[in-house]
Amino acid sequence: MLAALGVLAVAATVSGMNKVAEEQRALRDAQIADELIAMREADQAIRALMFGAVPDTEPLSAERVRALDAERVRLDHENVARLSAILDELGEWPSISRFDGLSSQSACAIAVHGVKDPAFMERAQILMEPLVRIGDADPECWAQVTDRLLVARGAPQLYGTQMRSEERDGQIYWGSAPIQQPDDLIARRAAVGLTDYEEYLARMRRDYHVPDAALPFPDEPPSSAPAL
């Protein structure tokens, strides 16, 4: 009888310890979620000022743009360093199931802007990929990280998420950066749960205030083709 009571006491103690550990983890996860969202909000705020999407306290002069860009570079470096530390702490990517969609997407948005630290971006891409395959991380943001890594290496992108613009003889051209096997683009995007490509391009034009007069690059197919 005493032995049985002892076993029950140990089991109760272990159960209580597990409950405390779960509560502590949930509290820490909530803190991390709030931090990730705040980091993304700062990330988006500086870019909104740079693109003139929100009113600024100062005229958007060349000097002001340079100052904002310097602040963007500083913030990107700071956010990447902090997210890297969070990944070290968690030992995994902040998934939708453990955190929530907004927090997980916020982490990915920070990774997208970590292009000056390709080792970090590759780490983020690798950690996210298995979660994307089971719907536990944002596929579009993961595709952006994947494509941005490729473009930074001088290689064609896979999912068509990276855009480019250029002015030639007074005419603005806008479209996707080169794409690997563009005829297979739609199928590749569908395989990882990405949205319709034409809808994506239209959203990018709106988000980045691309002038209506901007044309596709002359060396690319028209916008109805998979490559653009």
Secondary structure, DSSP 8 states (H G I E B T S, - for coil): -HHHHHHHHHHHHHHHHHHHHHHHHHHHHHHHHHHHHHHHHHHHHHHHHHTTSS--SS---HHHHHHHHHHHHHHHHHHHHHHHHHHHHHSS---TTTS-HHHHHHHHHHHHT-TT-HHHHHHHHHHHHHHHHTTSS-HHHHHHHHHHHHHHTT--BSSS--EEEEEETTEEEEEE--BSSGGGHHHHHHHTT---HHHHHHHHHHHTT--TT-B--TTS--TTSTT-
